[in-house]
Amino acid sequence: MSLISTLTRRQLTRQVPQLSHTTTRSFTTTVKMALEIKAEITTFNGKLYKLTHPSTTTSTPMSLNLFIPPSALSKTTPAPVLIYLSGLTCSPENCTEKGFFQHRASQLGLALVYPDTSPRGLSIPGQSDSWDFGEAASFYLDATADPWKENYKMETYITTELPSVLFSSPQLGPYLDKERVSITGHSMGGHGALTLYLKHQDKYKSVSAFAPIANPTKCPWGEKAFKGYLAGGLEEGKKHDAVELLRSGIWKGGDLKALVDVGTGDNFYKNGQLLPENLEAVVKEMGLEGLKVRYHEGYDHSYYFMASFSGEHVEHAARHLGLL
């Protein structure tokens, strides 16, 4: 029996926390769930769940972390959601442990979702040969080139399957407000946040990014990814490039509601991998408003940088999700 079949059929018996509008009597129930809870951790007075589920999009198990703030656990009102997309080489654990998003999210009543960066456990030739392509380096797109196109469908996974699995979960879904969702990310994940926000304007209320790969068709990381994942190479890559998407006139939502932070001590910024100035230029070129790009003296590309400003990114999302 395959791992997918095993996970799909597994029955989980869990103590289900009660929402305050239901009966106050606690109860235990056995349900068939797509989500398997690997760990439940109390943090910042909320709950952090480490989860896995069998993905029909990637045809692999997928991992994610979910933080539910204390306000959602104790009240009848579900929490708005901020999705965080990680950068190259990362898993859901990195930002959960080092980004410090939960502190401010707990105070404001915001749920956090930390998906993985790619499918894992496949046997695709070359998937682990380099740190910036293949496993943990999906660039959050749906691949169109062999051999990646069968499993590397991360745009569909992030925008369609993942929210469906979370919001329909009988145990965790009631704590989440599926109508109020924003997105953020770091580096490759900042690229993912920007492009998915622009391409799926009905799904997200705002966007922010730390050191995003803002113009990937013009930098070495993006060129490598697009030539590998996409049958149409760099030309097709324009459909996955925030600068090119904005230049195409795709944005119809008025104020961009976008915040971008970059450290001036970031070597990837210095070496032309990030190109936030191109993002600023195209916004001006297209006559758009609502993009704030901040340059922070001396900060690098690390989680020390992110942790320093994560609270402000949580506040940015909270403001557009009606919490501030």
N, C-alpha and C positions, 0 to 999 in steps of 0.2 A: 504494500500500500504506500502511495506517495505521501510526502510530508504534508502537501496541501490537503489531501483527503483526510489525513489524520487530524490536522488542526480544525478543518471544517466540521468534523463530526464530534469533536471533543465537547463534552458537557462540563460546564464549570459550576460549582456550587460555591456561592459567595454570600456574605452578609451584606445586604443591600442597604446603604444609608437612606434615611427617609427625608424627603422634602417636607417642609413644615405644613404644606397644605394637604398632606395625606395623613392617614391615621398615625398616631404617635406610637403605636405598637410596632416594635421592630420585628422583622421576619426574615427568614431565610428562604431563598427560592432557587430552583435549578432551572437554568435556561440555556438554550443553545445560542451561543454568541459567536459572532465573527471575530470579536476582540478577545484576546487572552491576556489577563492581567498577570504580569510576571513579578511585579512588586508594587506595593502601596506604601508611600512614605509621607509622614506628616512633616510639613515644612511651611514656615511663615503662616501658621494657623490654617493652612489649606491642605490639600492632598495632591501629591504627585503620583501619577500612575505610569508605570513602565509597561508598555503594551506591545503585542504583536498581533498580526492578523494575516490570513492568506489573501494575497492580492490577485484578483482576476485580471488586473491591468498588466502587471509585470510578470505574472505567473510564478511568483516567488513569495515567501513570507516577507512581510515588511514590519519594521519596528518603528515605534514612535513613543514620545513621552507627552503626557498631558498634565497640566497643572490646573486644578480647580480652586478658586479662591474661597476663603471662608464665608463670604457673603452669599455665594451660590449654594453652599452646603447647608446654610441655616435659614435661608429665606425661600419664598416661592418664586422669586424672579431669577431666571437663568442668566448666566454671565455672558457678555459679549466675548468674542474670541480674537486673539492675535496669533496668526500663524508665523512661525519663525523658520526661515530656510537657511540651513547651514552652508558653510563654504567647503572648498576642496579638502579632501581627506577626512572630513568630520562625520560623526554619527550623531544621533539624538542626545548622547550623553555630554558632549563637549559644552554646548551652551547652557544646558540644564545645570551643569555643575559650576561653570565659570562665568556665565554671562550676567548673573544677578538680576534677571528680569523678574523673577518671582517676588522679590521684595516689594517693588512698587506696584506690581500687578495685584498682589494680595491686598494692599491698601485701597486700591481703586476698584476692586471687584472685577478684574479682567482675567479670563481664562487664557492659557498659553498652550499652543500645540507645537511640538518639535518633531517634524518628520525626519526620515532618513534622507541621505543624499543620492541614493541610487538603489537599484536591486542588488542583492548580494547572494553569494553561493552558487553562481552560475559557472559554466565551464566555457566561456567565450574566449577564444585565443586572444591574448593581448590585454585582457581586462585588468590585469594587475601589474603590467609592465612599467607603468609610470604613475606618479602620484596625481597628475593633472589631467588624466583621461582614463575612462573606464570606471571601475568600481570606486564609489565615493566621489565621483566627478561627472555626474550626469548632465550638468548644465540645465537641468529642469526643462528639457524639451522632449518631444516625441521623435525618436530617431526614425529616419527614413532609409538609411543605408544598412546593408547586411554587414555583419551579423547582429547588429544592435537593435534593429527595428522590432524584433519579436518581443523583447523584454524591456528595453529602455524607453518607456512611455511615461516619463515623469510629469510632463505637463498634464496629461489626462489623469494621472494618479493624484497629483496635488489638487487640481481644480475640481475633479469629479468624484473619484472613488473615495478618497480619504474623507472629505466632508460627509459623504453619504454613509460611510461606515461609522463615523463618530456620532453624527446627529441621529442616526437610527438605532444606536445602541440602547437597549432597554435599561441598562444600568447607568451609563454615563451621559447619554444624550439629553435627559431631562435637565441637566445642569448647564447646558450650553444653548446659547441663543443663535440659531442658524441664520437669522436675518441681520445680525450685526457682526461682521467679520472684517478684519483688516489684515495686512500682510507686511512682513519685514524680513530682512535677511542680511547676511554678511558675505562680502566678496562674491564668489560664485552665487551664493544665496541672495545677495543684494541684486545681482543681475536677474536671478529668477523672480524675486519679488517685484522688481520694476516691470519686467516683461509680462508676467502673468497678470499684474494689475492693469496694464495697458490693454491687454488682449481680452480680458474677462472683466469688463467694467461693471457688470451687473453683480459680481460676486464680492467685491471688496470696497470698503468705505474710505480707506486711505492706504498710503504706502510709505515705508521708510527703509533706509538702507545704510549699512556701515561699509565704507570702502567698496562700493559695488564695482563690478566689471561693467562699466556703463556703456561702452561702445565696442563689444567683442569682435565685430568684423574688422576692427582696426588694431587689434592687439594679438600678441602671440598665443595667449591662452585660448582666446575665442577662435582664432584661425585653426588651431589644432583640433579643437572640439568640433567645429562645424564641418571641417573637411573629413573628419572621421565619422561623425554621427549622421550627417545629412547627405543624401544622394546628390543634391544640388550644390553642395559645398558652400562657399561664402555667399553666393547669390541667394541661396535658400536661407542662409543664416541671417539675412536682413529681417526675416520674419521673427527672429529671436534676439533682436538687438534693440535696446530701448531707444537709442538715438535714431535709428532708422525707422522704427515704428512711429515715433513722434513726427519725423519728417514726412512720413506717408500720410499724415492727417488723421491717424486712427483715433486720436483722443477727442471725445465729444462731450466730456463731462464737466466743462468749465474749469474751476479751480482744481489744480492737480492734487492738492492735499498731500504733497510729497516732501519728505525731509531726508536729506543725505548728509552724512558726516564722513569726513576724510581726515586722516592724520598726515601732517606735512613730513613726519619722519618715517612714513611708510615706504619701504624700498620698492614695493610693487607700484605704488603711485609714482615714485621717482623714475621707475623704469618703463613707464608707459603702458602698464597693464590695466589701469583703472579708467583713466580718461574722463574724470567727472567734468572737466572744463568743456568737453564736447556735448555733454548733457545740458549744461548751462547755455551753451551757444545755440543749440537747436530749439530750446524752449523760447529763447529770445527771438530767434529766426521765425518761429511759427506764431509769435505773438501770444504765447500762453502765459498764464500766471499760476502761482501756487507752488513753485519749487523753491525750497530753501536749501542751499548747499553751504555747509559750514566747514571751514578748514581749521584744524586744531594743531597748534604749534607743538612739534616734537613727538606727537603720538604716532605709534607704529600700527601694524596690521593685526596685532594680537588681541586676545581677550582682555588684556589690561586696558586697551583702548575701548573696547566694547562695554566692559563693565563700568567704565567711567561715565558713559552716556546712555546706558540702557534704560535708566529711569526716565530720561527725557523722551526716548522713543516709545516707551509704554504710555507716557502722558500724551504724546502726539496721537497715538491710536485711540486712547481713551477719549480724547476731545472729540474726535470724529465719530466715535461710537456712542456718544451721549452720556459719558460718565463724568465729564468735566464741563 
